[in-house]
Amino acid sequence: MTTDLPGPPPEPARPLLGPGSRIFVAGHRGLVGSALVRRLTDDGHEVVTRGRDGLDLRDAAPTEAFLRDVRPDAVVLAAAKVGGIMANSAYPVQFLEDNLRIQLSVIAGAHAAGVGRLLFLGSSCIYPKHAPQPIREDSLLTGPLEPTNEAYALAKIAGIAQVQAYRRQYGAAYISAMPTNLYGPGDNFDLETSHVLPALIRRFHEATRDGTPEITLWGSGSPRREFLHVDDLAAACVRLLEAYDGDEPVNVGCGEDLTIRELAETVREVTGYRGSIAWDTSKPDGTPRKLLDVSRLSSLGFRPRIPLRDGIARTYAWWLGRSAPVG
Protein backbone atom coordinates (compact mmCIF):
# COMPACT_ATOMS: atom_id res chain seq x y z
CA MET A 1 0.00 0.00 0.00
CA THR A 2 1.22 3.49 -0.82
CA THR A 3 2.13 5.34 2.37
CA ASP A 4 3.84 8.51 1.19
CA LEU A 5 0.94 10.85 1.91
CA PRO A 6 1.65 13.57 4.48
CA GLY A 7 1.85 12.43 8.10
CA PRO A 8 -0.84 12.91 10.75
CA PRO A 9 -2.64 16.25 10.39
CA PRO A 10 -1.96 18.82 13.10
CA GLU A 11 -4.58 19.35 15.74
CA PRO A 12 -7.28 21.69 14.36
CA ALA A 13 -6.86 25.33 15.29
CA ARG A 14 -10.59 25.74 15.88
CA PRO A 15 -13.16 23.64 17.78
CA LEU A 16 -14.88 21.22 15.42
CA LEU A 17 -17.42 18.98 17.14
CA GLY A 18 -17.93 19.14 20.87
CA PRO A 19 -19.81 16.70 23.13
CA GLY A 20 -23.57 16.85 23.01
CA SER A 21 -23.68 18.68 19.69
CA ARG A 22 -26.88 19.09 17.71
CA ILE A 23 -26.35 17.39 14.35
CA PHE A 24 -28.66 17.28 11.36
CA VAL A 25 -28.27 14.01 9.45
CA ALA A 26 -29.60 14.49 5.92
CA GLY A 27 -30.73 11.15 4.55
CA HIS A 28 -31.31 9.48 7.92
CA ARG A 29 -33.46 6.67 6.53
CA GLY A 30 -30.82 5.34 4.17
CA LEU A 31 -28.02 2.86 4.74
CA VAL A 32 -25.45 5.49 5.73
CA GLY A 33 -27.78 7.94 7.43
CA SER A 34 -29.37 5.35 9.71
CA ALA A 35 -25.92 4.12 10.81
CA LEU A 36 -24.88 7.70 11.54
CA VAL A 37 -28.00 8.28 13.62
CA ARG A 38 -27.25 5.17 15.67
CA ARG A 39 -23.62 6.12 16.24
CA LEU A 40 -24.15 9.81 16.98
CA THR A 41 -26.99 9.01 19.39
CA ASP A 42 -24.86 6.43 21.18
CA ASP A 43 -22.11 9.06 21.47
CA GLY A 44 -24.48 11.44 23.25
CA HIS A 45 -25.18 13.90 20.45
CA GLU A 46 -28.60 15.37 19.71
CA VAL A 47 -29.57 14.09 16.28
CA VAL A 48 -32.04 16.05 14.16
CA THR A 49 -33.75 14.41 11.19
CA ARG A 50 -36.47 15.25 8.71
CA GLY A 51 -38.19 12.77 6.38
CA ARG A 52 -38.62 13.26 2.65
CA ASP A 53 -42.35 13.75 3.15
CA GLY A 54 -41.64 16.77 5.35
CA LEU A 55 -38.68 18.30 3.52
CA ASP A 56 -37.54 17.85 -0.07
CA LEU A 57 -33.79 18.48 0.12
CA ARG A 58 -33.74 19.26 -3.61
CA ASP A 59 -35.73 22.41 -2.86
CA ALA A 60 -33.34 25.13 -1.68
CA ALA A 61 -35.69 27.61 0.00
CA PRO A 62 -37.41 25.27 2.48
CA THR A 63 -34.11 23.51 3.17
CA GLU A 64 -32.47 26.78 4.18
CA ALA A 65 -35.50 27.74 6.25
CA PHE A 66 -35.39 24.40 8.05
CA LEU A 67 -31.70 24.79 8.87
CA ARG A 68 -32.21 28.36 10.11
CA ASP A 69 -35.00 27.11 12.37
CA VAL A 70 -33.14 24.07 13.74
CA ARG A 71 -29.75 25.80 14.04
CA PRO A 72 -27.62 22.63 14.15
CA ASP A 73 -23.99 22.68 15.21
CA ALA A 74 -23.15 20.37 12.31
CA VAL A 75 -24.67 18.83 9.21
CA VAL A 76 -23.82 15.42 7.76
CA LEU A 77 -24.92 15.21 4.15
CA ALA A 78 -25.65 11.51 3.60
CA ALA A 79 -28.73 12.06 1.42
CA ALA A 80 -28.26 10.96 -2.18
CA LYS A 81 -29.85 9.09 -5.04
CA VAL A 82 -27.86 5.86 -5.22
CA GLY A 83 -27.99 2.53 -7.06
CA GLY A 84 -26.04 -0.16 -8.85
CA ILE A 85 -24.90 -0.54 -12.45
CA MET A 86 -28.40 -1.22 -13.79
CA ALA A 87 -29.97 1.82 -12.14
CA ASN A 88 -27.08 4.14 -13.02
CA SER A 89 -27.20 3.04 -16.65
CA ALA A 90 -30.96 3.43 -16.93
CA TYR A 91 -31.45 6.77 -15.12
CA PRO A 92 -28.38 9.01 -15.62
CA VAL A 93 -30.49 12.20 -15.64
CA GLN A 94 -31.94 11.49 -12.20
CA PHE A 95 -28.59 10.42 -10.76
CA LEU A 96 -26.99 13.64 -11.98
CA GLU A 97 -29.74 16.18 -11.34
CA ASP A 98 -31.18 14.88 -8.06
CA ASN A 99 -27.76 14.67 -6.46
CA LEU A 100 -26.69 18.09 -7.70
CA ARG A 101 -29.88 19.65 -6.36
CA ILE A 102 -29.53 17.98 -2.95
CA GLN A 103 -25.91 19.07 -2.59
CA LEU A 104 -26.44 22.64 -3.72
CA SER A 105 -29.46 23.01 -1.47
CA VAL A 106 -28.01 21.53 1.72
CA ILE A 107 -24.48 22.96 1.54
CA ALA A 108 -25.57 26.46 0.55
CA GLY A 109 -28.42 26.31 3.06
CA ALA A 110 -26.06 25.28 5.86
CA HIS A 111 -23.78 28.23 5.12
CA ALA A 112 -26.68 30.67 4.95
CA ALA A 113 -27.97 29.36 8.29
CA GLY A 114 -24.59 29.79 9.95
CA VAL A 115 -23.86 26.10 10.44
CA GLY A 116 -20.23 25.87 11.49
CA ARG A 117 -19.46 22.24 10.59
CA LEU A 118 -20.46 20.07 7.63
CA LEU A 119 -19.41 16.65 6.36
CA PHE A 120 -20.24 15.83 2.73
CA LEU A 121 -20.24 12.14 1.85
CA GLY A 122 -19.29 11.25 -1.69
CA SER A 123 -18.25 7.92 -3.18
CA SER A 124 -15.17 6.09 -4.39
CA CYS A 125 -16.69 6.12 -7.89
CA ILE A 126 -15.41 9.71 -8.24
CA TYR A 127 -11.99 8.36 -9.17
CA PRO A 128 -10.82 7.51 -12.71
CA LYS A 129 -11.67 4.04 -13.98
CA HIS A 130 -7.98 3.13 -14.36
CA ALA A 131 -6.56 5.05 -11.38
CA PRO A 132 -3.37 3.57 -9.89
CA GLN A 133 -4.16 1.17 -7.05
CA PRO A 134 -4.66 1.69 -4.18
CA ILE A 135 -6.37 4.95 -5.09
CA ARG A 136 -5.07 8.09 -3.41
CA GLU A 137 -7.15 11.19 -2.92
CA ASP A 138 -4.95 13.09 -5.37
CA SER A 139 -6.06 10.74 -8.19
CA LEU A 140 -9.25 12.80 -8.53
CA LEU A 141 -9.72 14.25 -12.03
CA THR A 142 -6.62 12.55 -13.45
CA GLY A 143 -8.43 10.35 -15.98
CA PRO A 144 -11.76 9.20 -17.48
CA LEU A 145 -14.50 7.92 -15.19
CA GLU A 146 -16.24 4.55 -15.36
CA PRO A 147 -19.00 5.15 -17.98
CA THR A 148 -21.68 3.11 -16.18
CA ASN A 149 -21.83 5.53 -13.23
CA GLU A 150 -20.43 8.71 -14.76
CA ALA A 151 -23.48 10.86 -14.00
CA TYR A 152 -23.47 9.98 -10.31
CA ALA A 153 -19.70 10.42 -10.08
CA LEU A 154 -19.81 13.86 -11.70
CA ALA A 155 -22.45 14.99 -9.23
CA LYS A 156 -20.32 13.84 -6.31
CA ILE A 157 -17.23 15.55 -7.73
CA ALA A 158 -19.26 18.75 -7.90
CA GLY A 159 -20.10 18.28 -4.21
CA ILE A 160 -16.42 18.09 -3.31
CA ALA A 161 -15.75 21.24 -5.31
CA GLN A 162 -18.61 23.03 -3.56
CA VAL A 163 -17.25 22.11 -0.12
CA GLN A 164 -13.79 23.30 -1.12
CA ALA A 165 -15.21 26.55 -2.49
CA TYR A 166 -16.96 27.33 0.81
CA ARG A 167 -13.74 26.61 2.68
CA ARG A 168 -11.67 28.87 0.46
CA GLN A 169 -14.10 31.74 0.07
CA TYR A 170 -15.69 31.78 3.52
CA GLY A 171 -13.29 29.80 5.73
CA ALA A 172 -16.02 27.26 6.48
CA ALA A 173 -15.04 24.14 8.44
CA TYR A 174 -16.64 21.95 5.78
CA ILE A 175 -15.04 18.64 4.80
CA SER A 176 -15.74 15.70 2.50
CA ALA A 177 -15.21 11.96 2.75
CA MET A 178 -15.24 9.32 0.03
CA PRO A 179 -16.46 5.93 1.27
CA THR A 180 -15.71 2.67 -0.48
CA ASN A 181 -18.47 0.13 -1.23
CA LEU A 182 -20.73 -0.04 1.82
CA TYR A 183 -23.09 -2.66 3.18
CA GLY A 184 -24.97 -3.44 6.38
CA PRO A 185 -28.36 -3.03 8.07
CA GLY A 186 -30.58 -0.63 6.18
CA ASP A 187 -29.21 -1.63 2.76
CA ASN A 188 -31.34 -1.79 -0.37
CA PHE A 189 -32.12 -5.37 -1.45
CA ASP A 190 -34.20 -4.52 -4.53
CA LEU A 191 -32.65 -6.49 -7.38
CA GLU A 192 -33.30 -3.69 -9.89
CA THR A 193 -31.58 -0.91 -7.94
CA SER A 194 -29.29 -2.49 -5.33
CA HIS A 195 -25.52 -2.67 -5.20
CA VAL A 196 -23.66 -5.92 -5.68
CA LEU A 197 -23.47 -7.24 -2.10
CA PRO A 198 -27.14 -6.99 -1.07
CA ALA A 199 -28.10 -8.23 -4.55
CA LEU A 200 -25.92 -11.31 -4.05
CA ILE A 201 -27.39 -11.95 -0.61
CA ARG A 202 -30.90 -11.87 -1.99
CA ARG A 203 -30.08 -13.93 -5.07
CA PHE A 204 -28.42 -16.67 -3.05
CA HIS A 205 -31.12 -16.64 -0.39
CA GLU A 206 -33.90 -17.06 -2.95
CA ALA A 207 -31.96 -19.74 -4.83
CA THR A 208 -31.47 -21.64 -1.56
CA ARG A 209 -35.14 -21.28 -0.63
CA ASP A 210 -36.37 -22.37 -4.06
CA GLY A 211 -33.85 -25.16 -4.58
CA THR A 212 -32.49 -23.52 -7.74
CA PRO A 213 -29.60 -25.65 -9.03
CA GLU A 214 -27.70 -22.77 -10.65
CA ILE A 215 -27.70 -19.00 -10.58
CA THR A 216 -26.16 -16.70 -13.18
CA LEU A 217 -24.28 -13.59 -12.13
CA TRP A 218 -23.26 -10.60 -14.23
CA GLY A 219 -19.76 -10.26 -15.65
CA SER A 220 -16.67 -12.40 -15.26
CA GLY A 221 -16.30 -12.22 -11.48
CA SER A 222 -12.76 -10.90 -11.86
CA PRO A 223 -13.14 -7.23 -10.80
CA ARG A 224 -11.82 -6.51 -7.33
CA ARG A 225 -13.80 -4.53 -4.79
CA GLU A 226 -13.36 -3.25 -1.25
CA PHE A 227 -16.24 -3.43 1.22
CA LEU A 228 -16.77 -1.60 4.49
CA HIS A 229 -19.53 -2.23 7.02
CA VAL A 230 -21.65 0.87 7.40
CA ASP A 231 -21.17 0.93 11.18
CA ASP A 232 -17.44 1.27 10.57
CA LEU A 233 -18.16 4.14 8.19
CA ALA A 234 -20.25 5.86 10.87
CA ALA A 235 -17.38 5.57 13.33
CA ALA A 236 -15.00 7.03 10.74
CA CYS A 237 -17.37 9.95 10.11
CA VAL A 238 -17.46 10.80 13.79
CA ARG A 239 -13.67 10.73 13.90
CA LEU A 240 -13.48 13.08 10.92
CA LEU A 241 -15.99 15.49 12.43
CA GLU A 242 -13.96 15.58 15.62
CA ALA A 243 -10.45 15.74 14.21
CA TYR A 244 -10.20 16.67 10.52
CA ASP A 245 -10.31 20.16 9.05
CA GLY A 246 -8.58 19.83 5.69
CA ASP A 247 -9.35 20.98 2.16
CA GLU A 248 -8.85 17.58 0.53
CA PRO A 249 -11.38 14.72 0.65
CA VAL A 250 -10.59 11.71 2.84
CA ASN A 251 -10.93 8.12 1.63
CA VAL A 252 -12.88 5.85 3.97
CA GLY A 253 -12.31 2.13 3.55
CA CYS A 254 -10.62 -0.90 5.05
CA GLY A 255 -7.60 -1.03 2.73
CA GLU A 256 -8.30 -4.61 1.55
CA ASP A 257 -10.20 -5.98 -1.45
CA LEU A 258 -11.33 -9.26 -3.04
CA THR A 259 -12.72 -10.40 -6.38
CA ILE A 260 -16.45 -10.45 -7.04
CA ARG A 261 -16.08 -14.19 -7.51
CA GLU A 262 -14.58 -14.49 -4.02
CA LEU A 263 -17.34 -12.28 -2.67
CA ALA A 264 -19.97 -14.52 -4.28
CA GLU A 265 -18.39 -17.59 -2.70
CA THR A 266 -18.47 -15.92 0.71
CA VAL A 267 -22.14 -14.99 0.32
CA ARG A 268 -22.89 -18.53 -0.90
CA GLU A 269 -21.30 -19.89 2.29
CA VAL A 270 -23.17 -17.48 4.57
CA THR A 271 -26.56 -18.19 2.95
CA GLY A 272 -26.00 -21.95 2.67
CA TYR A 273 -26.51 -22.16 -1.09
CA ARG A 274 -25.28 -25.48 -2.52
CA GLY A 275 -25.94 -25.01 -6.24
CA SER A 276 -23.52 -23.84 -8.91
CA ILE A 277 -22.64 -20.35 -10.12
CA ALA A 278 -22.47 -19.32 -13.79
CA TRP A 279 -21.01 -16.03 -15.03
CA ASP A 280 -22.57 -14.09 -17.90
CA THR A 281 -19.53 -12.46 -19.50
CA SER A 282 -21.73 -10.57 -21.98
CA LYS A 283 -22.68 -8.24 -19.11
CA PRO A 284 -20.37 -5.38 -18.01
CA ASP A 285 -17.83 -5.80 -15.25
CA GLY A 286 -17.44 -2.13 -14.44
CA THR A 287 -14.16 -0.80 -13.07
CA PRO A 288 -11.49 -3.56 -12.95
CA ARG A 289 -10.33 -2.67 -9.45
CA LYS A 290 -11.25 -0.10 -6.86
CA LEU A 291 -9.18 -0.18 -3.68
CA LEU A 292 -8.74 2.99 -1.66
CA ASP A 293 -5.56 4.23 -0.07
CA VAL A 294 -6.70 4.96 3.48
CA SER A 295 -3.43 6.40 4.77
CA ARG A 296 -4.96 9.81 5.48
CA LEU A 297 -7.78 8.31 7.56
CA SER A 298 -5.41 5.91 9.32
CA SER A 299 -3.24 8.85 10.34
CA LEU A 300 -6.20 10.09 12.38
CA GLY A 301 -6.17 6.86 14.39
CA PHE A 302 -9.12 5.12 12.72
CA ARG A 303 -9.25 1.36 12.06
CA PRO A 304 -12.34 -0.61 10.96
CA ARG A 305 -13.46 -3.33 13.36
CA ILE A 306 -15.94 -5.56 11.49
CA PRO A 307 -14.46 -8.40 9.34
CA LEU A 308 -16.21 -8.90 6.00
CA ARG A 309 -17.63 -12.38 6.59
CA ASP A 310 -18.97 -11.40 10.00
CA GLY A 311 -20.48 -8.26 8.52
CA ILE A 312 -22.16 -10.20 5.71
CA ALA A 313 -23.61 -12.66 8.23
CA ARG A 314 -24.96 -9.81 10.35
CA THR A 315 -26.46 -8.12 7.31
CA TYR A 316 -28.08 -11.35 6.13
CA ALA A 317 -29.57 -11.91 9.60
CA TRP A 318 -30.88 -8.32 9.64
CA TRP A 319 -32.55 -8.75 6.26
CA LEU A 320 -34.06 -12.11 7.19
CA GLY A 321 -35.56 -10.57 10.31
CA ARG A 322 -37.12 -7.63 8.47
CA SER A 323 -37.57 -8.02 4.76
CA ALA A 324 -36.92 -11.51 3.45
CA PRO A 325 -39.91 -13.60 2.38
CA VAL A 326 -40.71 -16.50 4.67
CA GLY A 327 -40.11 -19.97 3.32
Secondary structure, DSSP 8 states (H G I E B T S, - for coil): ----S--S----SS----TT-EEEEETTTSHHHHHHHHHHHHTT-EEE---TTT--TT-HHHHHHHHHHH--SEEEE-------HHHHHH-HHHHHHHHHHHHHHHHHHHHHTT--EEEEE--GGGS-TT--SSB-GGGTTSS---GGGHHHHHHHHHHHHHHHHHHHHH--EEEEEEE-EEESTT----TTT--HHHHHHHHHHHHHHHT-SEEEEES-S--EE-EEEHHHHHHHHHHHHHH---SS-EEES-S--EEHHHHHHHHHHHHT--SEEEEETTS----SEE-B--HHHHTTT------HHHHHHHHHHHHHHHTS---
